[in-house]
Every structure is written in C-alpha cells, then in structure tokens.
Amino acid sequence: MHISKFQQLILEKYGQRDRERGTSATFMWFIEEVGELATALASDDEGNKAEEFADVFAWLCTLANISNVDMEKACTKYMGNNAEGYKPK
C-alpha cells in the first residue's frame, strides 16, 4: 500500500471527527501512542511492537490530514542520494 492510499483511508474513516478534535488534542493522542510504542520497544512482544508502530503511523497521518500535508509527497525528501535532513556522523 502506498502512503497516500493509507492516508486517504484514515481521512475517509476518521477525517470529520479528527478535524472536530483539532490539532492540539490530536497531537496529544499521537504522543500517547508514541509512549506506548516506547514501552513496546522495550519488550520482546513483536506483535505489540507492530501494533504500536501502526498506531503511531495512523495518528501521524491524522495529524498530516488535519494540517493539509501530503505525507507521500513530504517523504520524497528522503529519496535519491542527497536526502534532505540527513546528517552524517
């Protein structure tokens, strides 16, 4: 599945409710999911890790939707040999 297809799925399923909730409250939900991912990463439960990665990505797409950001287009900055934002050690 392409990122844009997943982002569109999230928009169609939750878009109205997400916009009503607003950016600040949605960001708090996102941060809660990041915390759950941190806990999952410290465990040996591979299924839970996968679930939490999916939750974080879904909430990130939600934030992108209510902020009018196309995630697939935004991620193109990492394509090619001269990825923007890459900081070599």
N, C-alpha and C positions, 0 to 999 in steps of 0.2 A: 504494500500500500504506500502510496506517495504521501508525504507530509500534508500537502494541500487537501488531499482526499480525507485524511483523518481530521484535519482542522475543520473542514466543511461538515463532517459528520457531527463533531462536537457542537458546531454552530447550530445546525438543524435541530439537534436533540435538546440543547440547553441554552441556546442563544438569548431568548427573551428573558428567561429567569436570570441569566448571568448579567445582562445589561441592567436589569432592575436592581440586582445586588450591588453593582458598581465596582469600580476598580479597587478601592481600599479594602472592602470586605472580601473580595475575590482574592486579593493578594494575601490576606490572612489565611484563607483556606489553602492557598498554594504553599505558604510557609509551613503550615501544619503538615501537609503531605511531604514536604522536604524533610521535616523532622522524623516522620515515620520511615522515610527512605534511609535516613541516617541510622536509625535503630535497626532496620532490616539489614543494612550493610555490615553491621557488627555481629550478625548472626550467621548460622550455617543453613538457614532455610532459603534455598534457592527459589522456591515458589513464591515466597513472600517478597523476596527482592524483586522478582519480575513484576509482581503485582504493584509494588510501590513505585517502580520506575514508570509503569504505565500510568499510575495515578498522577505522578508529578508531570509527566508529559501532557496528559489531558488537561490539567489545570493550567499549565503553561500555554497551551493552545487557547484555553478560555481567556486568559489574560490578553493574548495576542488578538483574539476576536474582538474583545471589547475595547481594544486600543487601536483597532483597524490596521494590524500588522499581518502581512502575509508571511507566515513562518517559512514556507518553502523558498520564497524569494529572499528572505532575510538570511537564510542559511547558505545561499550561494556564495557568500563572502569567504567560505571555507573551501571552495572548490579551486582547483588549479594549484600551481606551485607557490604562488605568492599570497597565501591566505592572510587576509586582514585580521588583525588581532592576535596573530601568532607571535609569541615572544620566546625566542630561543634562549636556552640557558647559557 
